[in-house]
Structures are given as structure tokens and as C-alpha cells.
Amino acid sequence: MEQKLANPGPLGLAGFGMTTILLNIHNAGFFPVSAMIMAMGIFYGGIAQVIAGVLEYKKGNTFGTLAFTSYGFFWIALVATWTLPRMGLAEPTPAGYMGWFLAVWAVFSIFMTIGTLKSSKVLTFVFVTLDILFILLALRDWTGSELIGHVAGWEGLVCGSAALYLSMAEMVNEALGTKLLPF
């Protein structure tokens, strides 16, 4: 008898969603980046998503593998850009360079969005809002505009909330064996 594997998607989506929400509360201007955001970035946004991606691989889901492992390592790399200079291991990244880091992720995310077009509407929404978020953050870093940064923060709250909703909808529907929450 073949053992049924659990769906790792809700774990990856929750890690992405909750970490995105917390960072974008910062981007919207409510509080500074702190150890809490960095810890979430390393452990839940980072490592938990990488684990979800490895489990998606085991299930044969190329999209889930690429999405969760890539965005998990995005979070780890982002935290490293903040912490390596503080540890004396690298020079701080100038804002303009950081804009290019975010722009490359925008391009990657746009291609990933194409992979969602035959998926759930909520998943497509998560990726479209992620595309917009990366573009806004790159523009913020290239222009130095605090307003664009705050707009990005509010938009990122929408993106993260949609991912968290999808995570919970998948889990609740599976746990209850019914389509209680649409996605």
C-alpha cells in the first residue's frame, strides 16, 4: 500500500505569507526591521519554504519545488544582505544595487505567474501581487522614494494576506473534507 503524502503547499504559503506580511508592515512605515523580521525571514519564510519545496519535489510538483525553494532562499539571501555587513563580512549593499536584486526577482516572479494561470485564482492573485511588489520595491530603491516604499508596503500586505488565506483555505478544506473556503 502506497503511503499518502501530506500537502506541503500550506506550509510554504504560510511561511511566505506571514513573513511577507511582517516585512511589509515595516515597508508601510510602521516599525523598523528588527530581529523578529530577520528571524521570520531565516526560519519560516526561508527554511520552512525550502522544506516545503523539497516535499513538493517528492510529490513530483515542479512548480511547487521551484517556487518554495526559490522564495525560501530569497528570504535567507535578503536577511544575509542585512546581516553580513553588520557582522563585518561584507560591505552594505547600495540601494541602487538592491533595486537590481529586487528587479531580478520581479522577472523570475513574472515567469512564475505564467505557471499559475491554470491554477487557482487565489494563487494567480498571490503571484500577480508579488510581481507588483517586487517592481515597486525595485523602484523605491532606484528612486529613493519613501512614498513608493510605503505603497509597496501596503501592496505587500495584500500579497502576504492572500498567500496566508490560500494556505489556510487549503488546510481547512483538506482537514474538513469539504470546500468551506474558496480558492
N, C-alpha and C positions, 0 to 999 in steps of 0.2 A: 504494500500500500504506500503510495506517494504522500509524503508529508506536505500539508498545505503551508505555504509561507505567508506571513503577515504582510500587509501592505505598508512599505516603508515611506510612502508618499506623505502621509500626515506628519510624520516626524520631520522630514525635510522641510515641508511647508511651514510647520510651526517654528522650526529653528530660523528659517528665513524671515517669516512674518514678524515674530516677536522682536528679533534683533533689528529688523528694518524699522519697526515702529519706534523702538527706543532711540536709535540713531537719528531718526527724523524728528523726534521731539527736540533733540539738540539742534538739528538743522533749522527747524522752525523758530529757534531762538529762545527756548525755554530754560535750558540748562547746558553747562559746558560738557564736553567729552570728559568722562571720568573712568575710573577703574571698572565701574559697573558696565558701561558700554563696551569697554575693551574685553572684559571677561565674557560677556554675551557673544561678542564677535569671535573670540577664540573657541569657546566651548559649545555654544548652542547654534549660533549662526555658522560657525566653522566646522568643528569636529562632528557635531550631530548630523549636519548635512552631508559631510563626507561619508559617514557611516550609512546614511540613507542611500547615497549614491552607490556604494558598494553592494548594498542589499538589492537595489534596483538592477544592478548588473547580474546578480544571482537569479533574478526573475526574468532576465532577458530583455529588459527595458532600456534601450539605448538612449532615448530621450531623458529618462529619469536619471540614468547614470551620468550623462554629460551635464545635465542641469545641476543636480545636487552636488556632485563632486566639484564642479567648476565654481559655483557660487559659494560653496563651503570654503574652498581655498581662496576665493575673493576676500571673504571676511578675515581669514587668517593673514593674508597679504596686506589688507588695509590696516589691521592692527599693527602689523610689523612696520608699516611706514610711519606710524606714530611712535612706536616704542623703540625701534632700533636707534634713532638719533638720541633719545633720552638715555640710552644705555651706552652711548659713545661708540656705537658700532657702525654708524653711517651718518652721512650728512642729512639734514632735513630736506624733504622734497619741496622744491619751489611750487607755488600754486599753479603756475602755468604747466609744469610737468605733470602735476596731479590731474590737471584738466585732460591731458592726453591719456593718462591711465584710465580715467572715467570714460573718455570717448571710445577707447578700445573696447571697454566693457559694454558700451552702448551698441556698438556694431555687433558684437557677439550676441547680445540680448535680442537685437532685431532679427537676426537669423534664428535664434531660438524661438522667437514669437511665431515665425512661419511654421515651426514644428508643432504649434499648439492649435492651428486653425481647424483641425478635425477633432479637437478635444473638447472639454467642457468650456462653456462660455466664460466661467469664472477664471479658469486657468489662462485663457487668452487675455482676459482683462488684467490679470496679475502681470503678465509679460508686457502688455502694451503700456501699463503704468510704470513698469520698471524701465522700459525704453525711454519714456519721457523723463523719468527721474535721473537716469544717467546723463541724458542730454542736458537737463537743467543744471546738474551738479558740475558738468564739464564747463558749461557757460559761466557758471558762478566763478569757477577757478580761473578761467581765462580772462574774465572781465573784472573780477574783484567785487562784483555787485552783491551787497548784503540782501537786497530785495529779491534777487533771483535765488539766493540761498534759502531765504525764508519761504518763497513759493515752492521751491524744491522740497523743503521740509514738509509742508502741508500735503503736497502731492505724494511724497513718500509715505506719509501716514495712511493715505488711501491705499497705496500699493501693499504695504505691510498688513493692513487690516484685511484686505481681500485675500491675501495668502493665508492669514490666520483663520479666516472664515472657511476657506476651502479645506484647510487641514481639519478643522472641527466638523465640517459637513461630512467629509469622507469617513472620519472616525465614528461619528454619531450614527450615520446611516448604516455603516457596517455593523456596529455594536447592536443596533436595534433591528437590523434586518429589514429596514424599510427606507423609503426616500423621504424622510422627515424634512431635511434641509436641502433645497435645490442647489445644484451646481452645474 
